[in-house]
Amino acid sequence: MSDFMRWVTHGIKRGRFEMSPRTARYLFALVVVLTLVAALYLMLVSRTAARGRHIEQLQAELSRLQRENEQLEVEIAREGSISRLWKRAIELGFVPAERVEFLE
């Protein structure tokens, strides 16, 4: 048998990716660690994205509430004006006092 044939048959018999049990354990441990790191990374990215969406929602709600608050302040100012209060008092049947007496 020629050297080449011995080399080919040796490679076939032995297997191309044959490794010691120790190397296989290290490789398996490496794959497990890399898988855990990847899972942890994906979990953190997902959580960060979810919190980002939540922050955007809170900012939108804050803007809406600020606009609503400004509208209510304008309405309070309008309803609390002297002319408006005077008109409303007349509508409710109030009349100006004719004689004012002060108690001592």
Phi and psi restraints in degrees (range 20) as a CNS / XPLOR table:
assign (resid 1 and name C) (resid 2 and name N)
       (resid 2 and name CA) (resid 2 and name C) 1.0 -76.9 20.0 2
assign (resid 2 and name N) (resid 2 and name CA)
       (resid 2 and name C) (resid 3 and name N) 1.0 164.5 20.0 2
assign (resid 2 and name C) (resid 3 and name N)
       (resid 3 and name CA) (resid 3 and name C) 1.0 -62.1 20.0 2
assign (resid 3 and name N) (resid 3 and name CA)
       (resid 3 and name C) (resid 4 and name N) 1.0 -38.2 20.0 2
assign (resid 3 and name C) (resid 4 and name N)
       (resid 4 and name CA) (resid 4 and name C) 1.0 -63.3 20.0 2
assign (resid 4 and name N) (resid 4 and name CA)
       (resid 4 and name C) (resid 5 and name N) 1.0 -44.2 20.0 2
assign (resid 4 and name C) (resid 5 and name N)
       (resid 5 and name CA) (resid 5 and name C) 1.0 -66.6 20.0 2
assign (resid 5 and name N) (resid 5 and name CA)
       (resid 5 and name C) (resid 6 and name N) 1.0 -39.0 20.0 2
assign (resid 5 and name C) (resid 6 and name N)
       (resid 6 and name CA) (resid 6 and name C) 1.0 -62.7 20.0 2
assign (resid 6 and name N) (resid 6 and name CA)
       (resid 6 and name C) (resid 7 and name N) 1.0 -39.1 20.0 2
assign (resid 6 and name C) (resid 7 and name N)
       (resid 7 and name CA) (resid 7 and name C) 1.0 -66.2 20.0 2
assign (resid 7 and name N) (resid 7 and name CA)
       (resid 7 and name C) (resid 8 and name N) 1.0 -42.0 20.0 2
assign (resid 7 and name C) (resid 8 and name N)
       (resid 8 and name CA) (resid 8 and name C) 1.0 -66.6 20.0 2
assign (resid 8 and name N) (resid 8 and name CA)
       (resid 8 and name C) (resid 9 and name N) 1.0 -48.4 20.0 2
assign (resid 8 and name C) (resid 9 and name N)
       (resid 9 and name CA) (resid 9 and name C) 1.0 -67.3 20.0 2
assign (resid 9 and name N) (resid 9 and name CA)
       (resid 9 and name C) (resid 10 and name N) 1.0 -33.6 20.0 2
assign (resid 9 and name C) (resid 10 and name N)
       (resid 10 and name CA) (resid 10 and name C) 1.0 -63.6 20.0 2
assign (resid 10 and name N) (resid 10 and name CA)
       (resid 10 and name C) (resid 11 and name N) 1.0 -42.5 20.0 2
assign (resid 10 and name C) (resid 11 and name N)
       (resid 11 and name CA) (resid 11 and name C) 1.0 -64.9 20.0 2
assign (resid 11 and name N) (resid 11 and name CA)
       (resid 11 and name C) (resid 12 and name N) 1.0 -36.3 20.0 2
assign (resid 11 and name C) (resid 12 and name N)
       (resid 12 and name CA) (resid 12 and name C) 1.0 -71.8 20.0 2
assign (resid 12 and name N) (resid 12 and name CA)
       (resid 12 and name C) (resid 13 and name N) 1.0 -44.7 20.0 2
assign (resid 12 and name C) (resid 13 and name N)
       (resid 13 and name CA) (resid 13 and name C) 1.0 -66.3 20.0 2
assign (resid 13 and name N) (resid 13 and name CA)
       (resid 13 and name C) (resid 14 and name N) 1.0 -44.3 20.0 2
assign (resid 13 and name C) (resid 14 and name N)
       (resid 14 and name CA) (resid 14 and name C) 1.0 -76.4 20.0 2
assign (resid 14 and name N) (resid 14 and name CA)
       (resid 14 and name C) (resid 15 and name N) 1.0 -31.3 20.0 2
assign (resid 14 and name C) (resid 15 and name N)
       (resid 15 and name CA) (resid 15 and name C) 1.0 92.2 20.0 2
assign (resid 15 and name N) (resid 15 and name CA)
       (resid 15 and name C) (resid 16 and name N) 1.0 139.7 20.0 2
assign (resid 15 and name C) (resid 16 and name N)
       (resid 16 and name CA) (resid 16 and name C) 1.0 -72.4 20.0 2
assign (resid 16 and name N) (resid 16 and name CA)
       (resid 16 and name C) (resid 17 and name N) 1.0 -36.4 20.0 2
assign (resid 16 and name C) (resid 17 and name N)
       (resid 17 and name CA) (resid 17 and name C) 1.0 -108.5 20.0 2
assign (resid 17 and name N) (resid 17 and name CA)
       (resid 17 and name C) (resid 18 and name N) 1.0 29.6 20.0 2
assign (resid 17 and name C) (resid 18 and name N)
       (resid 18 and name CA) (resid 18 and name C) 1.0 -70.4 20.0 2
assign (resid 18 and name N) (resid 18 and name CA)
       (resid 18 and name C) (resid 19 and name N) 1.0 135.4 20.0 2
assign (resid 18 and name C) (resid 19 and name N)
       (resid 19 and name CA) (resid 19 and name C) 1.0 -141.8 20.0 2
assign (resid 19 and name N) (resid 19 and name CA)
       (resid 19 and name C) (resid 20 and name N) 1.0 164.3 20.0 2
assign (resid 19 and name C) (resid 20 and name N)
       (resid 20 and name CA) (resid 20 and name C) 1.0 -72.1 20.0 2
assign (resid 20 and name N) (resid 20 and name CA)
       (resid 20 and name C) (resid 21 and name N) 1.0 157.3 20.0 2
assign (resid 20 and name C) (resid 21 and name N)
       (resid 21 and name CA) (resid 21 and name C) 1.0 -59.8 20.0 2
assign (resid 21 and name N) (resid 21 and name CA)
       (resid 21 and name C) (resid 22 and name N) 1.0 -34.8 20.0 2
assign (resid 21 and name C) (resid 22 and name N)
       (resid 22 and name CA) (resid 22 and name C) 1.0 -64.4 20.0 2
assign (resid 22 and name N) (resid 22 and name CA)
       (resid 22 and name C) (resid 23 and name N) 1.0 -45.0 20.0 2
assign (resid 22 and name C) (resid 23 and name N)
       (resid 23 and name CA) (resid 23 and name C) 1.0 -64.5 20.0 2
assign (resid 23 and name N) (resid 23 and name CA)
       (resid 23 and name C) (resid 24 and name N) 1.0 -38.9 20.0 2
assign (resid 23 and name C) (resid 24 and name N)
       (resid 24 and name CA) (resid 24 and name C) 1.0 -63.1 20.0 2
assign (resid 24 and name N) (resid 24 and name CA)
       (resid 24 and name C) (resid 25 and name N) 1.0 -40.9 20.0 2
assign (resid 24 and name C) (resid 25 and name N)
       (resid 25 and name CA) (resid 25 and name C) 1.0 -63.3 20.0 2
assign (resid 25 and name N) (resid 25 and name CA)
       (resid 25 and name C) (resid 26 and name N) 1.0 -44.2 20.0 2
assign (resid 25 and name C) (resid 26 and name N)
       (resid 26 and name CA) (resid 26 and name C) 1.0 -62.5 20.0 2
assign (resid 26 and name N) (resid 26 and name CA)
       (resid 26 and name C) (resid 27 and name N) 1.0 -42.1 20.0 2
assign (resid 26 and name C) (resid 27 and name N)
       (resid 27 and name CA) (resid 27 and name C) 1.0 -64.8 20.0 2
assign (resid 27 and name N) (resid 27 and name CA)
       (resid 27 and name C) (resid 28 and name N) 1.0 -42.8 20.0 2
assign (resid 27 and name C) (resid 28 and name N)
       (resid 28 and name CA) (resid 28 and name C) 1.0 -62.8 20.0 2
assign (resid 28 and name N) (resid 28 and name CA)
       (resid 28 and name C) (resid 29 and name N) 1.0 -44.1 20.0 2
assign (resid 28 and name C) (resid 29 and name N)
       (resid 29 and name CA) (resid 29 and name C) 1.0 -61.8 20.0 2
assign (resid 29 and name N) (resid 29 and name CA)
       (resid 29 and name C) (resid 30 and name N) 1.0 -40.2 20.0 2
assign (resid 29 and name C) (resid 30 and name N)
       (resid 30 and name CA) (resid 30 and name C) 1.0 -63.1 20.0 2
assign (resid 30 and name N) (resid 30 and name CA)
       (resid 30 and name C) (resid 31 and name N) 1.0 -43.8 20.0 2
assign (resid 30 and name C) (resid 31 and name N)
       (resid 31 and name CA) (resid 31 and name C) 1.0 -62.9 20.0 2
assign (resid 31 and name N) (resid 31 and name CA)
       (resid 31 and name C) (resid 32 and name N) 1.0 -42.3 20.0 2
assign (resid 31 and name C) (resid 32 and name N)
       (resid 32 and name CA) (resid 32 and name C) 1.0 -63.4 20.0 2
assign (resid 32 and name N) (resid 32 and name CA)
       (resid 32 and name C) (resid 33 and name N) 1.0 -45.8 20.0 2
assign (resid 32 and name C) (resid 33 and name N)
       (resid 33 and name CA) (resid 33 and name C) 1.0 -63.0 20.0 2
assign (resid 33 and name N) (resid 33 and name CA)
       (resid 33 and name C) (resid 34 and name N) 1.0 -44.9 20.0 2
assign (resid 33 and name C) (resid 34 and name N)
       (resid 34 and name CA) (resid 34 and name C) 1.0 -63.1 20.0 2
assign (resid 34 and name N) (resid 34 and name CA)
       (resid 34 and name C) (resid 35 and name N) 1.0 -37.9 20.0 2
assign (resid 34 and name C) (resid 35 and name N)
       (resid 35 and name CA) (resid 35 and name C) 1.0 -64.5 20.0 2
assign (resid 35 and name N) (resid 35 and name CA)
       (resid 35 and name C) (resid 36 and name N) 1.0 -43.3 20.0 2
assign (resid 35 and name C) (resid 36 and name N)
       (resid 36 and name CA) (resid 36 and name C) 1.0 -64.9 20.0 2
assign (resid 36 and name N) (resid 36 and name CA)
       (resid 36 and name C) (resid 37 and name N) 1.0 -41.1 20.0 2
assign (resid 36 and name C) (resid 37 and name N)
       (resid 37 and name CA) (resid 37 and name C) 1.0 -63.4 20.0 2
assign (resid 37 and name N) (resid 37 and name CA)
       (resid 37 and name C) (resid 38 and name N) 1.0 -43.2 20.0 2
assign (resid 37 and name C) (resid 38 and name N)
       (resid 38 and name CA) (resid 38 and name C) 1.0 -63.7 20.0 2
assign (resid 38 and name N) (resid 38 and name CA)
       (resid 38 and name C) (resid 39 and name N) 1.0 -41.9 20.0 2
assign (resid 38 and name C) (resid 39 and name N)
       (resid 39 and name CA) (resid 39 and name C) 1.0 -64.5 20.0 2
assign (resid 39 and name N) (resid 39 and name CA)
       (resid 39 and name C) (resid 40 and name N) 1.0 -42.4 20.0 2
assign (resid 39 and name C) (resid 40 and name N)
       (resid 40 and name CA) (resid 40 and name C) 1.0 -62.9 20.0 2
assign (resid 40 and name N) (resid 40 and name CA)
       (resid 40 and name C) (resid 41 and name N) 1.0 -42.8 20.0 2
assign (resid 40 and name C) (resid 41 and name N)
       (resid 41 and name CA) (resid 41 and name C) 1.0 -61.2 20.0 2
assign (resid 41 and name N) (resid 41 and name CA)
       (resid 41 and name C) (resid 42 and name N) 1.0 -46.7 20.0 2
assign (resid 41 and name C) (resid 42 and name N)
       (resid 42 and name CA) (resid 42 and name C) 1.0 -63.0 20.0 2
assign (resid 42 and name N) (resid 42 and name CA)
       (resid 42 and name C) (resid 43 and name N) 1.0 -38.4 20.0 2
assign (resid 42 and name C) (resid 43 and name N)
       (resid 43 and name CA) (resid 43 and name C) 1.0 -64.4 20.0 2
assign (resid 43 and name N) (resid 43 and name CA)
       (resid 43 and name C) (resid 44 and name N) 1.0 -43.9 20.0 2
assign (resid 43 and name C) (resid 44 and name N)
       (resid 44 and name CA) (resid 44 and name C) 1.0 -66.0 20.0 2
assign (resid 44 and name N) (resid 44 and name CA)
       (resid 44 and name C) (resid 45 and name N) 1.0 -41.3 20.0 2
assign (resid 44 and name C) (resid 45 and name N)
       (resid 45 and name CA) (resid 45 and name C) 1.0 -64.3 20.0 2
assign (resid 45 and name N) (resid 45 and name CA)
       (resid 45 and name C) (resid 46 and name N) 1.0 -41.7 20.0 2
assign (resid 45 and name C) (resid 46 and name N)
       (resid 46 and name CA) (resid 46 and name C) 1.0 -63.8 20.0 2
assign (resid 46 and name N) (resid 46 and name CA)
       (resid 46 and name C) (resid 47 and name N) 1.0 -45.0 20.0 2
assign (resid 46 and name C) (resid 47 and name N)
       (resid 47 and name CA) (resid 47 and name C) 1.0 -64.5 20.0 2
assign (resid 47 and name N) (resid 47 and name CA)
       (resid 47 and name C) (resid 48 and name N) 1.0 -40.7 20.0 2
assign (resid 47 and name C) (resid 48 and name N)
       (resid 48 and name CA) (resid 48 and name C) 1.0 -63.3 20.0 2
assign (resid 48 and name N) (resid 48 and name CA)
       (resid 48 and name C) (resid 49 and name N) 1.0 -42.7 20.0 2
assign (resid 48 and name C) (resid 49 and name N)
       (resid 49 and name CA) (resid 49 and name C) 1.0 -63.9 20.0 2
assign (resid 49 and name N) (resid 49 and name CA)
       (resid 49 and name C) (resid 50 and name N) 1.0 -41.4 20.0 2
assign (resid 49 and name C) (resid 50 and name N)
       (resid 50 and name CA) (resid 50 and name C) 1.0 -64.3 20.0 2
assign (resid 50 and name N) (resid 50 and name CA)
       (resid 50 and name C) (resid 51 and name N) 1.0 -41.5 20.0 2
assign (resid 50 and name C) (resid 51 and name N)
       (resid 51 and name CA) (resid 51 and name C) 1.0 -67.3 20.0 2
assign (resid 51 and name N) (resid 51 and name CA)
       (resid 51 and name C) (resid 52 and name N) 1.0 -35.7 20.0 2
assign (resid 51 and name C) (resid 52 and name N)
       (resid 52 and name CA) (resid 52 and name C) 1.0 -62.2 20.0 2
assign (resid 52 and name N) (resid 52 and name CA)
       (resid 52 and name C) (resid 53 and name N) 1.0 -43.2 20.0 2
assign (resid 52 and name C) (resid 53 and name N)
       (resid 53 and name CA) (resid 53 and name C) 1.0 -63.5 20.0 2
assign (resid 53 and name N) (resid 53 and name CA)
       (resid 53 and name C) (resid 54 and name N) 1.0 -40.4 20.0 2
assign (resid 53 and name C) (resid 54 and name N)
       (resid 54 and name CA) (resid 54 and name C) 1.0 -63.7 20.0 2
assign (resid 54 and name N) (resid 54 and name CA)
       (resid 54 and name C) (resid 55 and name N) 1.0 -41.4 20.0 2
assign (resid 54 and name C) (resid 55 and name N)
       (resid 55 and name CA) (resid 55 and name C) 1.0 -62.9 20.0 2
assign (resid 55 and name N) (resid 55 and name CA)
       (resid 55 and name C) (resid 56 and name N) 1.0 -42.3 20.0 2
assign (resid 55 and name C) (resid 56 and name N)
       (resid 56 and name CA) (resid 56 and name C) 1.0 -61.4 20.0 2
assign (resid 56 and name N) (resid 56 and name CA)
       (resid 56 and name C) (resid 57 and name N) 1.0 -41.1 20.0 2
assign (resid 56 and name C) (resid 57 and name N)
       (resid 57 and name CA) (resid 57 and name C) 1.0 -64.2 20.0 2
assign (resid 57 and name N) (resid 57 and name CA)
       (resid 57 and name C) (resid 58 and name N) 1.0 -41.8 20.0 2
assign (resid 57 and name C) (resid 58 and name N)
       (resid 58 and name CA) (resid 58 and name C) 1.0 -65.6 20.0 2
assign (resid 58 and name N) (resid 58 and name CA)
       (resid 58 and name C) (resid 59 and name N) 1.0 -38.2 20.0 2
assign (resid 58 and name C) (resid 59 and name N)
       (resid 59 and name CA) (resid 59 and name C) 1.0 -66.0 20.0 2
assign (resid 59 and name N) (resid 59 and name CA)
       (resid 59 and name C) (resid 60 and name N) 1.0 -39.6 20.0 2
assign (resid 59 and name C) (resid 60 and name N)
       (resid 60 and name CA) (resid 60 and name C) 1.0 -64.3 20.0 2
assign (resid 60 and name N) (resid 60 and name CA)
       (resid 60 and name C) (resid 61 and name N) 1.0 -42.2 20.0 2
assign (resid 60 and name C) (resid 61 and name N)
       (resid 61 and name CA) (resid 61 and name C) 1.0 -65.1 20.0 2
assign (resid 61 and name N) (resid 61 and name CA)
       (resid 61 and name C) (resid 62 and name N) 1.0 -39.6 20.0 2
assign (resid 61 and name C) (resid 62 and name N)
       (resid 62 and name CA) (resid 62 and name C) 1.0 -61.3 20.0 2
assign (resid 62 and name N) (resid 62 and name CA)
       (resid 62 and name C) (resid 63 and name N) 1.0 -44.3 20.0 2
assign (resid 62 and name C) (resid 63 and name N)
       (resid 63 and name CA) (resid 63 and name C) 1.0 -62.0 20.0 2
assign (resid 63 and name N) (resid 63 and name CA)
       (resid 63 and name C) (resid 64 and name N) 1.0 -43.5 20.0 2
assign (resid 63 and name C) (resid 64 and name N)
       (resid 64 and name CA) (resid 64 and name C) 1.0 -62.2 20.0 2
assign (resid 64 and name N) (resid 64 and name CA)
       (resid 64 and name C) (resid 65 and name N) 1.0 -43.7 20.0 2
assign (resid 64 and name C) (resid 65 and name N)
       (resid 65 and name CA) (resid 65 and name C) 1.0 -67.8 20.0 2
assign (resid 65 and name N) (resid 65 and name CA)
       (resid 65 and name C) (resid 66 and name N) 1.0 -34.7 20.0 2
assign (resid 65 and name C) (resid 66 and name N)
       (resid 66 and name CA) (resid 66 and name C) 1.0 -65.7 20.0 2
assign (resid 66 and name N) (resid 66 and name CA)
       (resid 66 and name C) (resid 67 and name N) 1.0 -42.4 20.0 2
assign (resid 66 and name C) (resid 67 and name N)
       (resid 67 and name CA) (resid 67 and name C) 1.0 -62.5 20.0 2
assign (resid 67 and name N) (resid 67 and name CA)
       (resid 67 and name C) (resid 68 and name N) 1.0 -43.9 20.0 2
assign (resid 67 and name C) (resid 68 and name N)
       (resid 68 and name CA) (resid 68 and name C) 1.0 -62.9 20.0 2
assign (resid 68 and name N) (resid 68 and name CA)
       (resid 68 and name C) (resid 69 and name N) 1.0 -40.3 20.0 2
assign (resid 68 and name C) (resid 69 and name N)
       (resid 69 and name CA) (resid 69 and name C) 1.0 -63.4 20.0 2
assign (resid 69 and name N) (resid 69 and name CA)
       (resid 69 and name C) (resid 70 and name N) 1.0 -42.4 20.0 2
assign (resid 69 and name C) (resid 70 and name N)
       (resid 70 and name CA) (resid 70 and name C) 1.0 -62.3 20.0 2
assign (resid 70 and name N) (resid 70 and name CA)
       (resid 70 and name C) (resid 71 and name N) 1.0 -41.5 20.0 2
assign (resid 70 and name C) (resid 71 and name N)
       (resid 71 and name CA) (resid 71 and name C) 1.0 -63.6 20.0 2
assign (resid 71 and name N) (resid 71 and name CA)
       (resid 71 and name C) (resid 72 and name N) 1.0 -39.9 20.0 2
assign (resid 71 and name C) (resid 72 and name N)
       (resid 72 and name CA) (resid 72 and name C) 1.0 -67.3 20.0 2
assign (resid 72 and name N) (resid 72 and name CA)
       (resid 72 and name C) (resid 73 and name N) 1.0 -37.1 20.0 2
assign (resid 72 and name C) (resid 73 and name N)
       (resid 73 and name CA) (resid 73 and name C) 1.0 -63.8 20.0 2
assign (resid 73 and name N) (resid 73 and name CA)
       (resid 73 and name C) (resid 74 and name N) 1.0 -40.8 20.0 2
assign (resid 73 and name C) (resid 74 and name N)
       (resid 74 and name CA) (resid 74 and name C) 1.0 -63.7 20.0 2
assign (resid 74 and name N) (resid 74 and name CA)
       (resid 74 and name C) (resid 75 and name N) 1.0 -42.9 20.0 2
assign (resid 74 and name C) (resid 75 and name N)
       (resid 75 and name CA) (resid 75 and name C) 1.0 -64.8 20.0 2
assign (resid 75 and name N) (resid 75 and name CA)
       (resid 75 and name C) (resid 76 and name N) 1.0 -40.1 20.0 2
assign (resid 75 and name C) (resid 76 and name N)
       (resid 76 and name CA) (resid 76 and name C) 1.0 -63.3 20.0 2
assign (resid 76 and name N) (resid 76 and name CA)
       (resid 76 and name C) (resid 77 and name N) 1.0 -43.4 20.0 2
assign (resid 76 and name C) (resid 77 and name N)
       (resid 77 and name CA) (resid 77 and name C) 1.0 -62.8 20.0 2
assign (resid 77 and name N) (resid 77 and name CA)
       (resid 77 and name C) (resid 78 and name N) 1.0 -41.4 20.0 2
assign (resid 77 and name C) (resid 78 and name N)
       (resid 78 and name CA) (resid 78 and name C) 1.0 -67.1 20.0 2
assign (resid 78 and name N) (resid 78 and name CA)
       (resid 78 and name C) (resid 79 and name N) 1.0 -47.0 20.0 2
assign (resid 78 and name C) (resid 79 and name N)
       (resid 79 and name CA) (resid 79 and name C) 1.0 -71.0 20.0 2
assign (resid 79 and name N) (resid 79 and name CA)
       (resid 79 and name C) (resid 80 and name N) 1.0 -24.0 20.0 2
assign (resid 79 and name C) (resid 80 and name N)
       (resid 80 and name CA) (resid 80 and name C) 1.0 -94.5 20.0 2
assign (resid 80 and name N) (resid 80 and name CA)
       (resid 80 and name C) (resid 81 and name N) 1.0 4.7 20.0 2
assign (resid 80 and name C) (resid 81 and name N)
       (resid 81 and name CA) (resid 81 and name C) 1.0 -68.8 20.0 2
assign (resid 81 and name N) (resid 81 and name CA)
       (resid 81 and name C) (resid 82 and name N) 1.0 151.3 20.0 2
assign (resid 81 and name C) (resid 82 and name N)
       (resid 82 and name CA) (resid 82 and name C) 1.0 -59.8 20.0 2
assign (resid 82 and name N) (resid 82 and name CA)
       (resid 82 and name C) (resid 83 and name N) 1.0 -43.8 20.0 2
assign (resid 82 and name C) (resid 83 and name N)
       (resid 83 and name CA) (resid 83 and name C) 1.0 -63.7 20.0 2
assign (resid 83 and name N) (resid 83 and name CA)
       (resid 83 and name C) (resid 84 and name N) 1.0 -39.1 20.0 2
assign (resid 83 and name C) (resid 84 and name N)
       (resid 84 and name CA) (resid 84 and name C) 1.0 -68.4 20.0 2
assign (resid 84 and name N) (resid 84 and name CA)
       (resid 84 and name C) (resid 85 and name N) 1.0 -42.9 20.0 2
assign (resid 84 and name C) (resid 85 and name N)
       (resid 85 and name CA) (resid 85 and name C) 1.0 -64.5 20.0 2
assign (resid 85 and name N) (resid 85 and name CA)
       (resid 85 and name C) (resid 86 and name N) 1.0 -39.8 20.0 2
assign (resid 85 and name C) (resid 86 and name N)
       (resid 86 and name CA) (resid 86 and name C) 1.0 -62.9 20.0 2
assign (resid 86 and name N) (resid 86 and name CA)
       (resid 86 and name C) (resid 87 and name N) 1.0 -45.5 20.0 2
assign (resid 86 and name C) (resid 87 and name N)
       (resid 87 and name CA) (resid 87 and name C) 1.0 -62.5 20.0 2
assign (resid 87 and name N) (resid 87 and name CA)
       (resid 87 and name C) (resid 88 and name N) 1.0 -42.2 20.0 2
assign (resid 87 and name C) (resid 88 and name N)
       (resid 88 and name CA) (resid 88 and name C) 1.0 -67.4 20.0 2
assign (resid 88 and name N) (resid 88 and name CA)
       (resid 88 and name C) (resid 89 and name N) 1.0 -39.4 20.0 2
assign (resid 88 and name C) (resid 89 and name N)
       (resid 89 and name CA) (resid 89 and name C) 1.0 -62.0 20.0 2
assign (resid 89 and name N) (resid 89 and name CA)
       (resid 89 and name C) (resid 90 and name N) 1.0 -41.6 20.0 2
assign (resid 89 and name C) (resid 90 and name N)
       (resid 90 and name CA) (resid 90 and name C) 1.0 -65.2 20.0 2
assign (resid 90 and name N) (resid 90 and name CA)
       (resid 90 and name C) (resid 91 and name N) 1.0 -40.6 20.0 2
assign (resid 90 and name C) (resid 91 and name N)
       (resid 91 and name CA) (resid 91 and name C) 1.0 -61.2 20.0 2
assign (resid 91 and name N) (resid 91 and name CA)
       (resid 91 and name C) (resid 92 and name N) 1.0 -33.8 20.0 2
assign (resid 91 and name C) (resid 92 and name N)
       (resid 92 and name CA) (resid 92 and name C) 1.0 -83.9 20.0 2
assign (resid 92 and name N) (resid 92 and name CA)
       (resid 92 and name C) (resid 93 and name N) 1.0 -2.6 20.0 2
assign (resid 92 and name C) (resid 93 and name N)
       (resid 93 and name CA) (resid 93 and name C) 1.0 95.1 20.0 2
assign (resid 93 and name N) (resid 93 and name CA)
       (resid 93 and name C) (resid 94 and name N) 1.0 9.6 20.0 2
assign (resid 93 and name C) (resid 94 and name N)
       (resid 94 and name CA) (resid 94 and name C) 1.0 -75.9 20.0 2
assign (resid 94 and name N) (resid 94 and name CA)
       (resid 94 and name C) (resid 95 and name N) 1.0 147.9 20.0 2
assign (resid 94 and name C) (resid 95 and name N)
       (resid 95 and name CA) (resid 95 and name C) 1.0 -129.4 20.0 2
assign (resid 95 and name N) (resid 95 and name CA)
       (resid 95 and name C) (resid 96 and name N) 1.0 156.4 20.0 2
assign (resid 95 and name C) (resid 96 and name N)
       (resid 96 and name CA) (resid 96 and name C) 1.0 -65.7 20.0 2
assign (resid 96 and name N) (resid 96 and name CA)
       (resid 96 and name C) (resid 97 and name N) 1.0 145.1 20.0 2
assign (resid 96 and name C) (resid 97 and name N)
       (resid 97 and name CA) (resid 97 and name C) 1.0 -69.9 20.0 2
assign (resid 97 and name N) (resid 97 and name CA)
       (resid 97 and name C) (resid 98 and name N) 1.0 136.0 20.0 2
assign (resid 97 and name C) (resid 98 and name N)
       (resid 98 and name CA) (resid 98 and name C) 1.0 -87.4 20.0 2
assign (resid 98 and name N) (resid 98 and name CA)
       (resid 98 and name C) (resid 99 and name N) 1.0 -37.5 20.0 2
assign (resid 98 and name C) (resid 99 and name N)
       (resid 99 and name CA) (resid 99 and name C) 1.0 -132.7 20.0 2
assign (resid 99 and name N) (resid 99 and name CA)
       (resid 99 and name C) (resid 100 and name N) 1.0 124.2 20.0 2
assign (resid 99 and name C) (resid 100 and name N)
       (resid 100 and name CA) (resid 100 and name C) 1.0 -106.9 20.0 2
assign (resid 100 and name N) (resid 100 and name CA)
       (resid 100 and name C) (resid 101 and name N) 1.0 128.8 20.0 2
assign (resid 100 and name C) (resid 101 and name N)
       (resid 101 and name CA) (resid 101 and name C) 1.0 -118.5 20.0 2
assign (resid 101 and name N) (resid 101 and name CA)
       (resid 101 and name C) (resid 102 and name N) 1.0 132.9 20.0 2
assign (resid 101 and name C) (resid 102 and name N)
       (resid 102 and name CA) (resid 102 and name C) 1.0 -104.1 20.0 2
assign (resid 102 and name N) (resid 102 and name CA)
       (resid 102 and name C) (resid 103 and name N) 1.0 139.4 20.0 2
assign (resid 102 and name C) (resid 103 and name N)
       (resid 103 and name CA) (resid 103 and name C) 1.0 -95.4 20.0 2
assign (resid 103 and name N) (resid 103 and name CA)
       (resid 103 and name C) (resid 104 and name N) 1.0 140.7 20.0 2
